[in-house]
Amino acid sequence: AFRFNRAVVFQNSEDMKTLEKLCEGDCLLIESSGVDLKHFDPTLCKEAKKDEFTFLFVGRLLTDKGIYELIKAFEKLKKERPKVKLITVGSPDEGNPNSVSKGELEKWMKEGLIEWHGFQEDVRPFYCMADCVVLPSYYREGVPRVLLEAMAMEKPIITTDAPGCRNVCVDGVNGFLVKPKDVESLYLAMKRTVELGDEKLREFGKAGRRLAEEKYSVEKIVGEYINLIEAVLSKS
């Protein structure tokens, strides 16, 4: 696939390091697909008093997105702290053997473990509901768009210490990193987040927004692609 390309773009340095020897042309790093900071604007959210701490998962409901680990970690947390909620936004991937089944989702809903909303055209209202966005993925991500959107919306994040995910989470600054496939590590991070308090949660959220503004704005990323395309065309 790389043989005739003038340039190959990678979204994280680890993927580039793994495959750069196969590049016939230039290997370049452009971190993420970018996030629209005007669309994902935290000022869209209205302050509302809540008596529950809300975690949010957004994504395809696949095994390697860490959904089973998330359910187990949340179940453990909820036994200790009943006033926590887990909202999931996304659909099963029918025909994919790694997909969560609709039956499992319905079972988790009946058990009071999740509030499931399926696929949504506009996820911003759900980010507004969330106190923290969780993506315990061990899927080989480029840079997950969900995390960038959460950061743009000034939400703390919890994600795995894995390629792509770790690139956008500074542990203890805008969220927490957990071990991939590790329920206990995820549970402890979720518990720690609940215990942070409102002021610290706001600090984490604002740190994430600053990082998104500095490195991941869609204008910046698109500009890098335009520069690359112009450079390739100039060599034609």
N, C-alpha and C positions, 0 to 999 in steps of 0.2 A: 504493500500500500504506500510505502514511503518512497519507492524507487524513483518516481518521476517528479516528485514535488520539489519546488524551489525553496519552500520553507515549511516547517512543521511547528505548530504552536501547541505548547503544553500549558495547562492551567496551574500546575504545581511543580515544584522543583524535583520532587521525588520521582514523579512519572517521567520527567525529562531525563533524569539521571539514569533511569532504568532503560530507556529506549534511544538515547541520543546516538549511540553507536550505529543504529540502523538508518539514521537520517542521511540521505544523499545531499540534501540542501542544508540550509541553516536550521538549527534547532533554536527556538525562541520561547521565552517564558512570558505569557500575558496572564496574570493571575485573575481568574474568574471571567464570567461573561458580563460582569458589572451589575449594578443595581440602580434603579431609577430613584434617586433620592427625593425628587419632587413628588413622585407617586406614593412612595413609602415614607410618609411624613408623620412623625409622632404627634404633631399638633392636631391631626384628625381625630385623635382619641380624646374623649371627654372623661374627666375625672369622675369616678363612681366608687362609692364605698362598697366594699365586698367583705363578706365574712369567710370567704374561702380563698385559698391560694391556688391559682390556676396554672397548670402546666399545659403546654400546647405542643402537639406533634403535627407537622405538615409534611406530606409526602406520599409516595406510593406505598401501599401496605405490604411490604416485602420482608421476608425473613432477614435479609442482610442489611435492611435499614434499622435493625435492632429493635423491632416492634415487640418481640416476645420478651426480650430482656427488660424493655421499658414497662411492660405490663407487670412482670414479676417484681420489679423494683418499686413500682407505684403501689402494688398490692401490699407490700411490706410497709411502705411509708404510711399508707392509709390506715392500717391497723393501729399505728402509733398516733397518727394525727388525722382524725376523721374529717377535718375541714380542709381537705385538699381535693382538687378536681383535675382530671386529665381529659382535655379535649383533643380529639383526633380529627384531622381534616385530610381526606384523601380516599381513594377507592382501591379495592382489591384489583389485582391485575389478572383477570380471568385467563386461564390457559397457561399461566406461568406457574411452574411447580413450586416456586419460592414465595408464592402469594399467600397471604392470610385469607382464609375463607370467610364468606359472609356469615356462615353459621358461628364461627368463632367470635366475630364482631358482635353478633346478636347476643351470644353468651356473656361476653364481657359487659355489654350494656345492661343485661338483666342482673348481673352481679354488682352493678354500680361502680364498675372500674373505669369505664370510659363514657364520654359523651361523643357520639360519632356523627359527623356531619357530611361525610362523603366528599366528592369532588366539588370545588367551589371556583367559580370564575374570578371572584374577588376575595382574597384572603385577608385583606386589611382589617375588617371588623373582628376577625378572630385574633389577629395580633393585638388588637386593642384590648380584648378580653384577657389576654395572657399576662401573667407575672413573670414567666420564664418560658423560653422555647427550647425543647429538647429534641436532639437528633442523634441517637446513639448508633449511628451507621457504621458498619464495617464493610460496606460496599465501597469499591474503589472509586471514590468521588474525585471529580476535578477540583472544583471549589463549590460546595453546596449553595445553591441560590437561596434556599430557605434560611440559612444562617445569615446571609447578607441582608435579606429582607428583614429578618428579626432585628439585626443590628441597626439597620436604618430606622426602624420603628422604636429604637431605644429600649429593646428588650434584652435582658441577660440571656445568655445561651449556655446550654450544657451539651457537649458533644464529645466524640471519641478522640483519643490521641492516635489518630490515623491519618494517612495522607489526604490532603484536601481539607479535612475537617480541622485538623490542628493549625492549619495556616491562618485561620480567621479568629481563633480563640486564644487569647492571652490568659492563661490560667490565673485566676484570682484578680483579674483586671476587668474583663468584660464577660466573664463566665467561668466555667470549670471544665477541665478535661478529665475524661474517665477512661479506664482501660476498655478496649473493645471486647464485646461478648461477656462482660463481667457485671453480673447483676448487683453484687455487693458494692462495687465501686460506683455504679450508677445510683443506687439507693442512697449512699452516703453523700454524693454530690447534690441530689435532690433535697435531702434532709438539710444539708448545709445551706442551700439556697433559701429554703423556707425560713431558716433561722437568721438570715442576714438582716432583716428589718428593712423598712421602707426607704430610709436614707441611703443605705448601701446598695439596695437594688437600683435606685435612681442613678447612683454613681456608676454602677456596672453598665446600665443602659446608655448613659451619656458617653462612656468610654467606647462602647461599641459603635455608636453613631459617629464619633470622631474618626475611628479607624475606617469606617465605610466611606466617609468623606475624603480622607487622605489617600486611600488606596483603591477603592472599588466603585467609584462613581461610574455610571454607564458612559458619561461623556469622556472620561479619561480612557476607559477601556476601548471604546469605539475609535477614539483618536489614535491609539496605538495600532489598531488594526488598519486604519486608513494609511498611516505612515508605512506599515509593512507592505500593504498592497502597492502603494506608490513606488516603494523601493524595488519590489519584485518586477513591476512593469518597466521601470527605468533600465533594468538589466536585460530586458527582452530584445 
